[in-house]
Structure formats: C-alpha cells, structure tokens
C-alpha cells in the first residue's frame, strides 16, 4: 500500500518543498540525514517521481558513488512505486532512464564530471554521500550544481547516513554548515488534531540549505 510517513517525515518534506512569495523554492540544497531503515531512500524516490510527474520536460538525475549504487537505491524504489501504482501508466524504462508521458526523464548516471557538466536539471539527487570520498566524486559534486536558469526552481537533494569525520569530505562540509545555522521547530497539529511535538528534532537551515540530521529511532 501507500508509504506510511512518520510525523517528522511530513514536517521536513513540507518545509523542504516550501516556496517564497515569488514562487521559488526557499531551499536549493536539502540534506536528508537519517538512520538505517528510516525510509530515506523511499522518500527520496517519491520526491523524484513527484517532481518528474509535475514538471513537463523535466530532468531528474540520480547519482551515487557508482552506477550500480545509483540504480539500486533510489532508482529501485522509484521503479517499484511505478509498478505498484495502477494510476502511473505510460511510463517507460530504457536502461537506466525512466521516461514519463509528459516528456520528463529520471536517469541514474555514472560518475562522469566532464560528461555531466553544464546540465539543466530540475532535481539532482545524491545518494549515500557519506561514502563520497574520491576525487571523481568531488568533481562530480562541483559540476552537478543548479543551473542559473533553474535557480529557485531546482534543488540538490542529498539522502545519506551519517559519515565519518575526516573521511566524508563533502558531507562533512555540509554538516558543519548546517549545524551552524538556525535550528527549526517544525512541531505542528495534524489533521486529526494531534499535536506533533518535534521540538527536539535536529533540523537546521542556513542560507538556502535545509538539513535534517536525525539520530533517534
């Protein structure tokens, strides 16, 4: 059946997709750091699929530390969601590319900084950034930035476990930036009238970046 989201999932997803008065995303970088078996890959797949369905001629890229990982994490859950949902028709899978009837594409790609430079993507997903430690991945991170023509309309979305100090350079830089930012209280009252107290949830924002850093089951 449909994915069952926890209250903190809902709160962070709502904040991550929020827009300003001009209709632009408030955040251009989302760091979704969570523990094992917390549905982070499934949630990221849902975000990617939703963005593709709602963006005609959209381009979504899925990146991990190698092509196999890129295709076996977020992309796997994305394809499974399509298979299990009878309303999603007319979607074609060719190799590592998923093509939607609205001409949007979702593609799992290899680490190829030169080949991917200058893209015009609507969503760029980095999976398991904790293990990104090689020079090629550093270059890939630098090249896969948001196009100036899509600024405010596009996001880089990172889903990951916690990394290791001194061994996860890209993620560590993002983490250090995040925890120096503003801590957000995303508590809310749900549709059933239940108050969801998320005061202690580690969520931070800093100049266009939103970071969830959950360490609690």
FITORLUM-753916 format. One line per 8 residues: number of its first residue (from 0); their letters; for each residue y, z, x of N, C-alpha, C. Coordinates in Angstrom, 2 decimals. Atoms other than C-alpha are relative to their C-alpha. Layout:
BEGIN
NUM> A> Y,Z,X,Y,Z,X,Y,Z,X  ...
END
This chain:
BEGIN
0> XXXXXXXX> -1.21,0.00,0.82,0.00,0.00,0.00,1.25,0.00,0.85  -1.27,0.00,-0.74,3.67,0.15,0.95,0.06,1.14,1.01  -0.16,-1.03,-1.02,4.61,2.10,4.05,0.69,1.21,-0.60  -0.58,-1.24,0.48,5.42,5.73,3.34,0.93,0.56,1.08  -0.97,-0.45,-0.98,8.59,6.77,5.13,0.28,1.50,-0.15  -0.40,-1.39,-0.01,9.47,10.32,6.12,1.52,0.07,-0.23  -1.45,-0.11,0.22,12.95,11.64,5.23,0.83,-0.38,1.21  -0.81,0.35,-1.18,14.14,11.29,8.82,-0.03,-1.50,0.28
8> XXXXXXXX> 0.05,1.46,-0.11,12.93,7.67,8.89,1.09,-0.63,-0.87  -0.95,0.57,0.96,15.02,6.91,5.81,1.43,0.21,0.46  -1.36,-0.33,-0.41,18.11,8.65,7.13,0.45,-0.84,1.19  -0.38,0.75,-1.20,18.08,6.92,10.51,0.06,-1.50,-0.29  -0.06,1.41,0.38,17.28,3.50,9.01,1.30,-0.32,-0.73  -1.25,0.22,0.73,20.22,3.84,6.64,1.20,0.00,0.95  -1.11,-0.06,-0.96,22.53,4.81,9.50,-0.01,-1.21,0.92  0.12,1.13,-0.92,21.21,2.08,11.79,0.46,-1.32,-0.62
16> XXXXXXXX> -0.37,1.25,0.69,21.87,-0.62,9.18,1.38,0.08,-0.65  -1.31,-0.15,0.65,25.27,0.71,8.08,1.03,-0.96,0.60  -1.03,0.96,-0.40,28.32,-1.54,8.27,1.39,0.59,-0.17  -1.38,-0.47,0.12,32.03,-1.05,8.70,0.73,-0.75,-1.11  -0.78,0.60,1.09,34.83,-2.19,6.37,0.08,-1.52,0.09  -0.06,1.45,-0.17,34.75,-5.70,7.83,-1.35,-0.68,-0.24  1.32,0.55,0.24,31.06,-6.12,7.07,-0.85,-0.14,1.25  0.77,0.04,-1.24,29.93,-5.81,10.69,-0.84,1.26,0.16
24> XXXXXXXX> 0.81,-1.17,-0.31,27.17,-3.52,11.88,0.82,0.99,0.81  -0.68,-1.04,-0.78,28.52,-0.21,13.15,-0.60,0.12,1.40  0.70,-0.16,-1.27,25.92,-0.27,15.92,-0.59,-1.32,0.45  0.62,1.21,-0.53,24.91,-3.13,18.17,-1.26,0.30,0.82  1.22,-0.42,-0.69,22.21,-1.12,20.00,-0.60,1.18,-0.75  0.74,-1.08,0.64,19.58,1.02,18.27,-1.13,0.42,0.93  1.11,-0.54,-0.78,17.32,3.25,20.35,-0.82,0.89,-0.93  0.87,-0.76,0.90,14.40,4.48,18.22,-1.07,0.66,0.87
32> XXXXXXXX> 0.94,-0.73,-0.83,12.68,7.06,20.41,-0.76,1.00,-0.85  0.79,-0.88,0.86,9.80,8.83,18.70,-1.36,0.24,0.64  1.29,-0.39,-0.55,6.40,10.41,19.34,-1.09,-0.98,-0.44  1.12,0.86,0.34,2.99,8.73,19.14,-0.39,0.17,-1.47  0.48,0.02,1.38,1.67,7.76,15.70,1.08,0.43,-0.99  -1.12,-0.33,0.89,5.09,8.17,14.10,0.48,-1.22,-0.78  -0.29,1.25,0.73,5.10,4.61,12.66,1.17,-0.78,0.58  -1.17,0.66,-0.55,7.83,3.44,15.03,-0.20,-1.52,0.14
40> XXXXXXXX> 0.25,1.44,-0.11,6.17,0.05,15.64,-0.02,-0.66,-1.37  0.04,0.55,1.36,5.53,-0.48,11.92,1.41,-0.10,-0.59  -1.37,0.01,0.51,9.12,0.45,11.07,0.80,-1.11,0.66  -0.70,1.07,-0.69,10.45,-1.91,13.73,-0.44,-1.36,-0.52  0.49,1.26,0.58,8.23,-4.68,12.35,0.64,-0.26,-1.36  -0.63,0.15,1.31,9.64,-4.02,8.88,1.46,-0.42,0.13  -1.39,0.36,-0.24,13.19,-4.21,10.22,0.10,-1.47,0.40  -0.03,1.39,-0.46,12.45,-7.51,11.99,-0.31,-0.97,-1.14
48> XXXXXXXX> 0.37,0.87,1.11,10.78,-9.01,8.92,1.11,-0.06,-1.05  -1.11,-0.04,0.96,13.58,-7.87,6.62,1.18,-0.83,0.49  -1.13,0.75,-0.54,16.21,-9.29,8.94,-0.26,-1.51,-0.07  0.33,1.42,0.06,14.38,-12.63,9.08,0.09,-0.53,-1.43  -0.02,0.43,1.39,13.96,-12.82,5.30,1.43,-0.13,-0.52  -1.37,-0.03,0.52,17.65,-12.06,4.74,0.99,-0.81,0.83  -0.89,0.77,-0.87,19.04,-14.35,7.48,-0.48,-1.44,0.08  0.38,1.40,-0.04,18.80,-18.08,6.85,0.26,-0.58,1.38
56> XXXXXXXX> -0.05,0.55,-1.36,18.13,-19.95,10.11,0.10,1.10,1.06  -0.08,-1.11,-0.93,17.88,-16.53,11.75,-0.99,-0.12,1.14  0.87,-0.01,-1.17,16.34,-15.94,15.16,-0.24,1.45,0.41  0.39,-1.35,-0.39,14.43,-12.74,15.96,-0.95,-0.12,1.17  0.86,0.03,-1.19,12.88,-12.15,19.40,-0.64,1.37,0.19  0.76,-1.22,-0.27,10.18,-9.57,20.18,-0.41,-0.01,1.47  0.22,-0.05,-1.45,9.98,-8.50,23.82,-0.68,1.31,0.35  0.60,-1.21,-0.57,7.73,-6.05,25.65,-0.18,-0.25,1.49
64> XXXXXXXX> 0.13,0.10,-1.45,6.60,-5.60,29.23,-0.89,-1.15,0.44  0.69,1.27,-0.23,4.29,-8.61,28.96,-0.23,-0.62,-1.37  0.14,0.72,1.25,3.50,-11.21,26.32,-1.08,0.61,-0.89  1.07,-0.62,0.79,0.26,-9.51,25.25,0.51,1.22,-0.74  -0.54,-1.19,0.64,2.09,-6.26,24.56,0.98,-0.36,-1.10  -0.98,0.43,1.00,4.88,-8.07,22.71,-0.69,-0.49,-1.27  0.70,0.57,1.15,2.33,-9.78,20.47,-0.94,0.98,-0.68  1.02,-0.91,0.55,0.03,-6.81,19.92,0.58,1.29,-0.58
72> XXXXXXXX> -0.61,-1.19,0.55,2.51,-4.14,18.86,0.77,-0.36,-1.27  -0.85,0.30,1.16,5.42,-5.01,16.57,-0.45,-1.27,-0.70  0.40,1.28,0.61,4.26,-8.60,16.02,-1.28,0.15,-0.83  1.25,-0.23,0.73,0.80,-7.41,14.93,0.27,0.62,-1.36  -0.29,-0.67,1.27,2.17,-5.07,12.28,0.81,-0.90,-0.92  -0.78,0.94,0.80,4.60,-7.75,11.15,-0.92,-1.01,-0.70  0.94,0.97,0.60,1.79,-10.29,10.60,-0.87,0.68,-1.05  0.84,-0.71,0.98,-0.31,-7.66,8.82,0.78,0.24,-1.29
80> XXXXXXXX> -0.82,-0.20,1.19,2.58,-6.90,6.47,0.08,-1.27,-0.84  -0.06,1.28,0.71,2.84,-10.58,5.61,-1.32,-0.27,-0.72  1.33,0.23,0.58,-0.91,-10.84,4.99,-0.23,0.87,-1.23  0.27,-0.95,1.07,-0.93,-7.77,2.72,0.98,-0.09,-1.17  -1.02,0.06,1.05,2.15,-8.67,0.66,-0.08,-1.34,-0.73  0.18,1.26,0.73,1.42,-11.29,-2.04,1.31,-0.71,-0.32  -1.29,0.63,0.27,5.16,-11.91,-2.51,0.51,-0.83,1.17  -0.46,0.72,-1.20,5.55,-13.24,1.02,-0.84,-1.27,0.16
88> XXXXXXXX> 0.74,1.27,-0.03,4.45,-16.85,0.62,0.80,-1.03,0.80  -0.66,1.09,-0.71,5.22,-19.97,2.60,0.35,0.33,1.43  -0.27,-0.38,-1.38,5.31,-18.15,5.94,-1.13,-0.53,0.88  0.98,0.63,-0.87,3.56,-19.97,8.78,-0.01,0.66,1.38  0.16,-0.56,-1.34,2.20,-18.63,12.06,-0.49,-1.09,0.93  0.38,0.99,-1.00,2.11,-21.01,15.04,0.10,0.64,1.37  -0.02,-0.67,-1.29,1.08,-19.43,18.30,0.63,1.37,-0.11  -0.69,-1.28,0.02,3.45,-16.56,18.92,1.25,-0.02,-0.88
96> XXXXXXXX> -1.19,0.17,0.83,6.01,-17.78,16.39,-0.33,0.07,-1.47  0.11,-0.10,1.45,6.34,-16.82,12.72,1.18,-0.73,-0.61  -1.05,0.81,0.61,8.29,-19.33,10.63,0.07,0.29,-1.49  -0.21,-0.32,1.40,9.79,-18.42,7.26,0.56,-1.20,-0.76  -0.51,1.12,0.80,10.70,-20.75,4.36,1.51,-0.19,0.13  -1.46,0.13,-0.15,14.42,-20.03,5.00,0.40,-0.48,1.39  -0.19,0.54,-1.35,14.01,-21.54,8.50,0.25,1.07,1.06  -0.08,-1.06,-1.00,14.24,-18.14,10.20,-1.30,0.05,0.80
104> XXXXXXXX> 1.17,-0.12,-0.85,11.86,-17.57,13.10,-0.06,1.37,0.66  0.26,-1.24,-0.74,10.31,-14.46,14.66,-0.96,-0.37,1.12  0.78,0.47,-1.14,8.97,-15.04,18.15,-0.25,1.11,1.01  0.37,-0.86,-1.11,7.09,-12.87,20.61,0.09,-0.82,1.27  -0.29,0.83,-1.18,8.23,-14.04,24.02,-0.41,0.71,1.29  0.34,-0.58,-1.29,7.20,-13.54,27.66,1.26,0.43,0.75  -1.12,-0.39,-0.85,9.39,-12.02,30.37,0.42,-1.22,0.80  -0.51,1.22,-0.63,11.40,-15.08,31.37,1.52,0.01,-0.05
112> XXXXXXXX> -1.46,-0.17,0.07,15.02,-14.15,32.16,0.77,-1.31,0.02  -0.71,1.27,-0.08,16.09,-17.66,33.12,-0.16,-0.84,-1.25  0.27,0.83,1.17,14.44,-19.36,30.17,0.64,0.51,-1.27  -0.55,-0.58,1.22,15.88,-16.95,27.60,1.50,0.25,0.08  -1.44,-0.23,-0.15,19.44,-16.78,28.94,0.78,-0.85,-0.99  -0.87,0.77,0.88,22.16,-17.84,26.54,-0.49,-0.15,-1.42  0.52,0.09,1.36,20.29,-17.19,23.31,1.05,0.37,-1.04  -0.93,-0.27,1.10,21.94,-16.83,19.91,-0.76,0.73,-1.10
120> XXXXXXXX> 0.94,-0.69,0.88,19.65,-14.28,18.29,0.69,0.97,-0.96  -0.50,-0.92,1.02,20.17,-12.15,15.18,-0.58,1.40,0.17  0.61,-1.29,-0.30,17.84,-9.36,16.30,-0.86,-0.16,1.24  0.80,0.02,-1.22,16.38,-8.66,19.73,-0.71,1.35,0.10  0.81,-1.21,-0.01,13.54,-6.13,19.78,-0.64,0.19,1.37  0.68,-0.37,-1.24,12.43,-4.39,22.96,-0.99,1.12,-0.33  1.06,-0.95,0.33,9.10,-2.58,22.56,-0.46,0.73,1.26  0.51,-0.84,-1.09,7.92,0.31,24.77,0.85,-0.14,1.27
128> XXXXXXXX> -0.92,0.14,-1.13,10.99,0.27,27.01,-0.23,1.06,1.07  0.30,-1.04,-0.99,9.70,3.42,28.74,-0.72,-0.58,1.22  0.80,0.58,-1.08,7.43,1.16,30.83,0.70,-1.18,0.68  -0.75,1.11,-0.60,10.14,-1.37,31.76,0.57,0.46,1.32  -0.41,-0.49,-1.31,10.46,-0.76,35.47,0.06,-1.10,1.07  0.04,1.08,-0.97,10.06,-4.14,37.16,1.31,-0.80,0.00  -1.25,0.75,-0.15,12.90,-6.35,38.41,0.13,-1.07,-1.08  -0.05,1.07,1.01,11.98,-9.16,35.99,0.43,0.55,-1.35
136> XXXXXXXX> -0.39,-0.59,1.27,12.32,-6.80,33.03,1.46,0.44,0.03  -1.42,-0.35,-0.14,15.66,-5.53,34.34,0.87,-1.24,-0.24  -0.75,1.25,0.20,16.87,-9.14,34.48,-0.08,-0.45,-1.45  0.18,0.38,1.40,15.43,-9.81,31.03,0.93,0.81,-0.89  -0.88,-0.87,0.77,17.34,-6.83,29.63,1.45,-0.47,0.12  -1.38,0.45,-0.24,20.54,-8.14,31.20,0.28,-1.33,-0.70  -0.21,1.32,0.61,20.05,-11.68,29.90,-0.05,0.04,-1.52  0.18,-0.04,1.45,18.94,-10.75,26.38,1.04,0.91,-0.64
144> XXXXXXXX> -1.09,-0.74,0.63,22.31,-9.48,25.23,0.41,-0.72,-1.27  -0.46,0.59,1.25,24.01,-10.14,21.92,1.00,-1.11,0.31  -0.92,1.11,-0.17,25.76,-13.50,21.77,1.38,0.38,-0.52  -1.35,-0.29,0.50,29.57,-13.21,21.45,0.24,-0.56,-1.40  -0.19,0.58,1.33,29.33,-15.45,18.39,-0.70,0.79,-1.09  0.75,-0.80,0.97,26.96,-12.95,16.72,0.38,1.47,0.06  -0.36,-1.41,-0.15,28.74,-9.73,17.70,0.40,0.59,-1.35  -0.22,-0.61,1.31,28.77,-7.40,14.70,-1.00,-0.45,-1.05
152> XXXXXXXX> 1.00,0.53,0.92,26.05,-9.47,13.02,-1.41,0.11,0.58  1.27,-0.05,-0.70,23.29,-8.95,15.56,-0.18,1.37,0.63  0.29,-1.30,-0.62,21.55,-5.94,17.11,-1.11,-0.14,1.04  1.15,-0.21,-0.88,19.33,-4.99,20.01,-0.67,1.28,-0.46  0.75,-1.12,0.58,16.61,-2.67,18.72,-1.10,0.40,0.98  0.97,-0.50,-0.96,14.57,-0.54,21.14,-0.90,1.01,-0.68  0.93,-1.00,0.50,11.42,1.26,20.00,-0.89,0.43,1.16  0.66,-0.48,-1.21,9.75,3.49,22.54,-0.42,1.46,-0.10
160> XXXXXXXX> 0.25,-1.41,-0.27,8.13,6.73,23.55,1.03,0.47,1.02  -0.82,-0.50,-1.10,9.97,8.99,25.96,-0.54,-0.56,1.32  0.41,0.52,-1.30,9.92,7.72,29.53,-0.09,1.10,1.04  0.11,-0.93,-1.11,9.74,9.35,32.94,1.26,-0.10,0.86  -1.21,-0.03,-0.81,12.78,10.43,34.92,-0.26,-0.67,1.35  0.14,0.72,-1.25,13.23,8.07,37.85,-0.97,-1.16,-0.05  1.00,1.07,0.10,10.52,5.68,36.59,0.25,-0.95,-1.18  -0.32,0.84,1.17,12.02,4.25,33.37,1.50,-0.31,0.03
168> XXXXXXXX> -1.44,0.13,-0.28,15.39,2.97,34.61,0.86,-0.46,-1.18  -0.82,0.51,1.12,16.62,1.02,31.57,0.09,1.06,-1.09  0.02,-1.01,1.06,15.55,3.64,29.04,0.76,1.25,0.42  -0.68,-1.21,-0.45,16.86,6.49,31.17,1.51,-0.15,-0.09  -1.44,0.24,0.11,20.32,4.93,31.30,0.46,0.10,-1.45  -0.34,-0.07,1.42,20.34,4.54,27.52,-0.06,1.44,-0.50  0.16,-1.39,0.41,19.09,8.10,27.04,1.18,0.85,0.48  -1.11,-0.78,-0.55,21.74,9.58,29.33,1.30,-0.32,-0.73
176> XXXXXXXX> -1.19,0.38,0.77,24.41,7.63,27.48,-0.05,0.62,-1.39  0.13,-0.50,1.37,23.06,8.71,24.10,0.26,1.48,-0.13  -0.13,-1.45,0.16,22.86,12.44,24.67,1.41,0.50,0.34  -1.39,-0.36,-0.27,26.46,12.47,25.93,0.91,-0.33,-1.19  -0.77,0.40,1.17,27.55,11.04,22.59,0.06,1.09,-1.06  -0.17,-0.93,1.13,28.17,12.66,19.21,-1.33,0.23,-0.71  1.20,-0.32,0.78,25.29,14.47,17.53,0.32,-0.16,-1.47  -0.21,0.26,1.42,24.95,13.34,13.92,-0.89,0.89,-0.86
184> XXXXXXXX> 0.78,-0.71,1.02,23.84,15.43,10.97,-0.25,-0.98,-1.14  0.34,1.01,1.01,22.03,12.95,8.70,-0.68,0.62,-1.22  0.56,-0.64,1.19,20.98,15.50,6.07,0.51,-0.67,-1.26  -0.38,0.66,1.24,21.02,14.13,2.54,-0.82,0.54,-1.16  0.75,-0.34,1.21,19.89,14.72,-1.04,-0.69,-1.25,-0.50  0.73,1.20,0.38,17.14,12.29,-2.04,0.07,-0.26,-1.50  -0.07,0.41,1.40,16.63,10.56,-5.39,-0.63,1.01,-0.95  0.62,-1.04,0.82,14.52,13.48,-6.64,0.82,1.28,-0.04
192> XXXXXXXX> -0.85,-1.18,-0.03,17.36,15.91,-5.99,-0.37,1.02,1.06  0.42,-0.92,-1.06,15.66,17.47,-2.96,0.91,-0.17,1.22  -0.86,0.07,-1.19,17.93,18.33,-0.05,-0.87,-0.10,1.24  0.74,0.23,-1.22,16.53,16.95,3.18,0.85,0.47,1.18  -0.77,-0.62,-1.08,17.78,19.17,5.99,-0.42,-0.61,1.34  0.27,0.66,-1.28,17.96,17.07,9.15,0.99,0.45,1.08  -1.01,-0.53,-0.91,20.48,19.25,10.96,-0.47,-0.02,1.45  0.51,-0.11,-1.37,18.23,19.68,13.99,-0.58,-1.29,0.54
200> XXXXXXXX> 0.53,1.28,-0.48,17.12,16.03,14.21,0.90,-0.53,1.12  -0.77,0.52,-1.13,18.18,14.56,17.55,0.40,-1.45,-0.25  -0.58,1.32,0.22,20.36,11.61,16.56,1.41,0.01,0.57  -1.29,0.05,-0.67,23.37,10.58,18.60,0.62,-1.39,-0.14  -0.69,1.30,-0.04,26.00,7.85,18.55,1.03,0.01,1.11  -0.97,0.14,-1.07,28.14,6.56,21.35,0.46,-1.45,0.07  -0.66,1.30,-0.18,30.46,3.55,21.15,-0.93,-1.19,-0.28  0.81,1.15,0.38,28.25,1.10,19.26,-1.48,0.18,0.20
208> XXXXXXXX> 1.43,-0.26,-0.17,24.91,2.71,20.10,-0.42,1.19,-0.85  0.61,-1.09,0.75,22.74,4.85,17.82,-1.33,0.32,0.64  1.25,-0.39,-0.64,19.91,6.84,19.36,-0.70,1.11,-0.76  0.92,-1.03,0.50,17.06,8.69,17.67,-0.86,0.41,1.18  0.85,-0.47,-1.08,15.25,10.88,20.20,-0.84,1.17,-0.52  0.78,-1.03,0.66,12.67,12.75,18.17,-1.17,0.43,0.88  1.12,-0.54,-0.76,10.19,15.03,19.96,-0.84,0.96,-0.82  0.65,-0.97,0.87,8.96,17.02,16.96,-0.94,-0.71,-0.97
216> X> 0.91,0.64,0.96,5.83,16.07,14.94,0.47,0.14,-1.43
END
